[in-house]
Every structure is written in structure tokens, then in C-alpha cells.
Amino acid sequence: MDPHQGDTPSAWITRWSHLLPPDATVLDLACGSGRHMKWFAQRGHAVTGVDRSPEAIASAARFGQAVLADIEGGPWPFMNGETPRQFGAVVVTNYLWRALFPAILQSLSPGGVLLYETFTAGNETVGKPSRPDFLLQPGELLQLCQGLRVVAYEDGFLQEPARFVQRIAAVRAAVSGAAPDRYAL
């Protein structure tokens, strides 16, 4: 089974979703049909998803705000004037467009959580994606999250289906201290 198809949310996302404060808003980047939007909406979070596919957005709209936008070729669709709108969590799975890294980080509110999982170098030996543009380099998510508190990070091979991935759960510092149990493993 293709890991980014269907209704089942990523095990990485569900494992670390407890890091979100109860009232956190969630942005699902390249949301597809909304499997992660559904997961977070069922847990009481206000969710927003963005994708360039009209069919995907029509499906994702069942779970929250669904925005049709070309985030690679157009402007960032989540702006409050000249600053990006901020979310309590940004979720990205099976998607990589490096030019969006600054917007992703700027979209995290204080205390916000970044949950990111995508393909990494080595995946070209087992399938697609295989172009270097769509594969993270070793440690790339760690470099992206240098200014955040990294709670969990993995970089390696998964058997079913066969794929190389990097994934991270990281938290932006809160204005006031967050409850320590949010970081429980």
C-alpha cells in the first residue's frame, strides 16, 4: 500500500500528536484527501488543509477549512498582511518543496509543533520519489529545525512499504513555559 494514500494517518503523526496543546489549530500542508485533517478534527482541533488538487480539496473539506492553492508556484495562501498566519501545528507528510521551509517555520505559533515526515536519499533504490529534488539529504530536517526543540527524529529505512524516510517532531519555544508532560515519550 502506498503510504500517502487512503484514510489511515501516518503512525508518526499519530504518535506525536499529543504534543499539540488542546486548542491548537492545525495546518496540513499538501493535505491530499485530508487523512491528517480528519485525525486532528476528531480530536477537537480546528484544521486547515491546503493542496493544489481540486479533487483532494473537495474530499478534505469534510474535515475543516480546505484551501485550493499552488503553494509551489503561487504566493503563500496564509498571510495576515505581511506576516504569515500562525498555527499551533504544521503537519507535512510525503511532500518536499524546500522553498517553503521559511514559510513553514514562520507559520508555527509560539509553542507550536512541527510534525514532518517525508522521503530521504536512498529512496531512489526502492521506488519513487527518486529525484533528488524530492528527497531529503541526511540530517536535513535537523538543520531545518535548529531553532526549535527537537522532541523526536528518525532517519532510516521502513519495510512496509519499502521506503527511506526522515521524520521529526519539533516544538517552537512558547512565550510562557509549556507543561512538561507535553513532551512525554
Secondary structure, DSSP 8 states (H G I E B T S, - for coil): --TTSSS---HHHHHHGGGS-TT--EEEET-TT-HHHHHHHTTT--EEEEES-HHHHHHHTTTSEEEE--TTTS--S-EETTEE--EEEEEEES---GGGHHHHHHTEEEEEEEEEEEEBTTGGGTSS--SGGGSB-TTHHHHHTTTSEEEEEEEEEETTTTEEEEEEEEE---SS---GGGG--
